[in-house]
Amino acid sequence: MLLDLLPLLLAALVGLHLQGRTNGERLRARLWQANYVLVLPVAACYAFLSIDVDSRLVAAVACSLTAWWLTVGVSFLYARAVSTTPPMLGALTFIGAFPNTGFIGYPLAHLAFGADGLRLAVIYDQVNLVVPSIVVATVFARVLGERDDSPPVAGEQQRSTFAIARRQVLLSPPLWTVIVLIALRATVLHEPIQLDTLGTVVGGIVGPIGFLLLGLSIPLHGFDHDRREAAATIGASAVRLLVAPLLVAAMALATGTHVPGVLYLCAALPTAFHALVIARLYDLEPAVVRLGVVTTTVTSVTAIVAWVALR
């Protein structure tokens, strides 16, 4: 069990070491782009081509995604209630709203539920929020993180926000990959394909890539947090780890839908690494997001690994 986590820890330590190098920023950008353009589309191919699609799967995924949108709403309402500045509002919303469905979700789903769990985790990640969560987070950060001394009028700001969202969607290789794969499964490939080897590769490389990016992105300063800031972060972390899976359960109960266990695991995953990257880009209290990422990651990974070990 611990051997499964060792590559992740080593990758994070390597990232921390490389962050201080002069080319650390460029390496982070290139690795992020490679993951976005190559790794995620390959993972989508594995999941969508090898899984058996039926009405029960569609209902379960729809139930889980509805619960995720509700989690985004709860995260925003909580953040608005306890925040005093727009950057803190963004940071706390990020902590609660966006789970790490890829970098941590893939290896943990594979560890806990095997190949079937990995397929569902990839689909949950690729279909997330219908609009990719990274797009939602970027638009949200763009609005809150505006630093122009002479802000544009409302109409210009709205056009700018829509332009960012449209560009993110149109230039999203994972999104277009999913669209093509759904079309293939609906028209040509009605039966799943055996891609076990590809699944093993996907489950083995995504986690280390993510933890390497985490090491390259996590701020190395500003570790002091006052009591109010720490309490607000703990509350946002509770939304991420406790409220999110409870909302999935509530949706499943309300609709009479059977939701596989791996989708509850996906709902209870820690805060996404991309939340930290975007928080740094838009100056949305990255130290607070770092605290949320560390808190939720340690708690979630420890709990899931312990559950797998004891069951």
Solvent accessible surface area in square Angstrom, and as a share of the most:
residue,aa,sasa,rsa
1,M,85,0.38
2,L,140,0.70
3,L,142,0.71
4,D,78,0.40
5,L,39,0.20
6,L,80,0.40
7,P,63,0.40
8,L,16,0.08
9,L,101,0.50
10,L,92,0.46
11,A,14,0.11
12,A,14,0.11
13,L,90,0.45
14,V,75,0.43
15,G,0,0.00
16,L,65,0.32
17,H,115,0.52
18,L,42,0.21
19,Q,29,0.13
20,G,67,0.65
21,R,128,0.47
22,T,149,0.86
23,N,70,0.36
24,G,2,0.02
25,E,106,0.47
26,R,138,0.50
27,L,60,0.30
28,R,25,0.09
29,A,61,0.47
30,R,157,0.57
31,L,32,0.16
32,W,48,0.17
33,Q,98,0.44
34,A,40,0.31
35,N,8,0.04
36,Y,30,0.11
37,V,56,0.32
38,L,113,0.56
39,V,22,0.13
40,L,27,0.13
41,P,17,0.11
42,V,67,0.39
43,A,0,0.00
44,A,0,0.00
45,C,43,0.26
46,Y,1,0.00
47,A,0,0.00
48,F,15,0.06
49,L,27,0.14
50,S,10,0.06
51,I,18,0.09
52,D,93,0.48
53,V,67,0.39
54,D,55,0.28
55,S,90,0.58
56,R,188,0.69
57,L,24,0.12
58,V,88,0.51
59,A,44,0.34
60,A,1,0.01
61,V,14,0.08
62,A,52,0.40
63,C,7,0.04
64,S,0,0.00
65,L,14,0.07
66,T,59,0.34
67,A,1,0.01
68,W,7,0.02
69,W,106,0.37
70,L,81,0.40
71,T,1,0.01
72,V,21,0.12
73,G,32,0.31
74,V,53,0.30
75,S,2,0.01
76,F,61,0.26
77,L,104,0.52
78,Y,54,0.21
79,A,0,0.00
80,R,146,0.53
81,A,85,0.66
82,V,47,0.27
83,S,23,0.15
84,T,110,0.64
85,T,62,0.36
86,P,74,0.47
87,P,24,0.15
88,M,25,0.11
89,L,25,0.13
90,G,0,0.00
91,A,0,0.00
92,L,0,0.00
93,T,4,0.02
94,F,0,0.00
95,I,0,0.00
96,G,0,0.00
97,A,0,0.00
98,F,3,0.01
99,P,4,0.03
100,N,4,0.02
101,T,8,0.05
102,G,11,0.11
103,F,17,0.07
104,I,3,0.01
105,G,0,0.00
106,Y,0,0.00
107,P,23,0.14
108,L,3,0.02
109,A,0,0.00
110,H,62,0.28
111,L,44,0.22
112,A,1,0.01
113,F,64,0.27
114,G,29,0.28
115,A,42,0.32
116,D,100,0.52
117,G,2,0.02
118,L,0,0.00
119,R,27,0.10
120,L,20,0.10
121,A,0,0.00
122,V,0,0.00
123,I,10,0.05
124,Y,3,0.01
125,D,15,0.08
126,Q,16,0.07
127,V,36,0.21
128,N,14,0.07
129,L,0,0.00
130,V,106,0.61
131,V,61,0.35
132,P,16,0.10
133,S,10,0.06
134,I,27,0.13
135,V,3,0.02
136,V,32,0.18
137,A,0,0.00
138,T,11,0.07
139,V,28,0.16
140,F,49,0.20
141,A,0,0.00
142,R,69,0.25
143,V,62,0.36
144,L,31,0.16
145,G,7,0.07
146,E,49,0.22
147,R,124,0.45
148,D,77,0.40
149,D,147,0.76
150,S,84,0.54
151,P,91,0.57
152,P,46,0.29
153,V,100,0.57
154,A,85,0.66
155,G,32,0.31
156,E,82,0.37
157,Q,54,0.24
158,Q,103,0.46
159,R,155,0.56
160,S,39,0.25
161,T,18,0.10
162,F,118,0.49
163,A,39,0.31
164,I,34,0.17
165,A,26,0.20
166,R,141,0.52
167,R,158,0.58
168,Q,57,0.26
169,V,43,0.25
170,L,97,0.48
171,L,107,0.53
172,S,1,0.00
173,P,39,0.25
174,P,13,0.08
175,L,29,0.14
176,W,115,0.40
177,T,26,0.15
178,V,8,0.04
179,I,78,0.40
180,V,84,0.48
181,L,6,0.03
182,I,89,0.45
183,A,52,0.41
184,L,61,0.31
185,R,24,0.09
186,A,70,0.54
187,T,92,0.53
188,V,100,0.57
189,L,56,0.28
190,H,116,0.52
191,E,129,0.58
192,P,47,0.29
193,I,67,0.34
194,Q,142,0.63
195,L,46,0.23
196,D,81,0.42
197,T,108,0.63
198,L,54,0.27
199,G,2,0.02
200,T,85,0.50
201,V,72,0.42
202,V,2,0.01
203,G,8,0.07
204,G,45,0.43
205,I,75,0.38
206,V,0,0.00
207,G,0,0.00
208,P,36,0.23
209,I,32,0.16
210,G,0,0.00
211,F,21,0.09
212,L,38,0.19
213,L,1,0.01
214,L,21,0.10
215,G,1,0.01
216,L,0,0.00
217,S,1,0.01
218,I,24,0.12
219,P,3,0.02
220,L,92,0.46
221,H,129,0.58
222,G,43,0.42
223,F,131,0.55
224,D,138,0.71
225,H,48,0.22
226,D,94,0.49
227,R,216,0.79
228,R,159,0.58
229,E,39,0.17
230,A,30,0.23
231,A,58,0.45
232,A,12,0.09
233,T,1,0.00
234,I,111,0.56
235,G,19,0.18
236,A,1,0.00
237,S,6,0.04
238,A,38,0.29
239,V,10,0.06
240,R,2,0.01
241,L,25,0.12
242,L,112,0.56
243,V,46,0.26
244,A,4,0.03
245,P,25,0.16
246,L,119,0.59
247,L,35,0.17
248,V,2,0.01
249,A,41,0.32
250,A,54,0.42
251,M,38,0.17
252,A,10,0.08
253,L,157,0.78
254,A,85,0.66
255,T,79,0.46
256,G,70,0.68
257,T,26,0.15
258,H,151,0.67
259,V,8,0.05
260,P,34,0.22
261,G,38,0.37
262,V,3,0.02
263,L,0,0.00
264,Y,69,0.26
265,L,14,0.07
266,C,0,0.00
267,A,4,0.03
268,A,24,0.19
269,L,0,0.00
270,P,0,0.00
271,T,0,0.00
272,A,4,0.03
273,F,4,0.02
274,H,22,0.10
275,A,0,0.00
276,L,1,0.00
277,V,16,0.09
278,I,8,0.04
279,A,0,0.00
280,R,78,0.28
281,L,126,0.63
282,Y,57,0.22
283,D,81,0.42
284,L,0,0.00
285,E,57,0.25
286,P,27,0.17
287,A,24,0.18
288,V,1,0.00
289,V,0,0.00
290,R,6,0.02
291,L,46,0.23
292,G,0,0.00
293,V,1,0.00
294,V,67,0.38
295,T,45,0.26
296,T,0,0.00
297,T,15,0.09
298,V,93,0.53
299,T,70,0.41
300,S,6,0.04
301,V,23,0.13
302,T,85,0.49
303,A,58,0.45
304,I,20,0.10
305,V,15,0.09
306,A,44,0.34
307,W,113,0.40
308,V,20,0.11
309,A,62,0.48
310,L,154,0.77
311,R,155,0.57
